[in-house]
Amino acid sequence: MTATPDTLPIHSEDDVVRVRHAVRRAAVELGFSLVDQTKLVTAASELARNTLIHGGGGEARVERLDTPRRGLRLVFEDRGPGIPDVERAFQDGFTTGGGLGLGLGGSRRLVNDFSVESTPGVLTRVTATKWK
Amino acid sequence: MERIPILKLGDLLLVTIQVDMHDRLALTLQDDLTTAIVAHGARGVLIDISALDVVDSFIGRVLGNIASMSRLLSAETMIVGMQPAVAITLVELGVTWRHVRTALNVEQGMRRLRASLDGPRA
């Protein structure tokens, strides 16, 4: 069973901060350790920024999971140009946005399960899950 | 516009980041600090991040840039008070800092900054 997720819009830098706060709240509620809370919030920050900058805005869903274990799943969706070469986008240092290029590969290292589905121009969905 | 205050303490500048920074605020701090270094002829910059419970790659990059820019302007940067969970996360994220000196707290950071500024000169 999964509780109703929080859905948050991502259309500004302030929204990115709000996503961080929502993820922190959920991670605390689920009883994640301080280090794991920090990893989750950091991953959420990276992915929310990607949604804003590369996706042209979108939304985040914060889902509390009960099965098969307790966990927190973060889903980021946008309808921007998409990621034509997902494998390349994972490489550290690869960037089209002028940043460090650590967002996607870095956040993958901070969680347990990570997936990217992208149909350029239609929908890009990044899902990150950390189990307790 | 929202800004992070910069305090002048002799030839040092002191910044305490106490808010969860959005990206623009971090870039404003970068601009304000480099301007303040030149305006005050500061030789050292101490940035206290003990209140930050998240430093992601963007904020990490800005802090690293501040240190590199300060160095070009002949000032030494010391970042103090990083929370252990933040240090663990930054390394796993892949953020590495060059030119950045760190200390555990303001007192230790101030002492080291002072010592390297007042130290024996060649």
Interface residues (C-beta under 8 A of the other chain):
Chain A: E13 D14 V16 V17 R20 H21 R24 L34 V35 Q37 T38 K39 V41 T42 S45 E46 R49 D92 G99 L100 L102 G103 G105 G106 S107 R109 L110
Chain B: D20 H22 D23 R24 D53 V54 V55 D56 S57 F58 G60 R61 Q83 P84 A85 V86 I88 T89 E92 L93 G94 V95
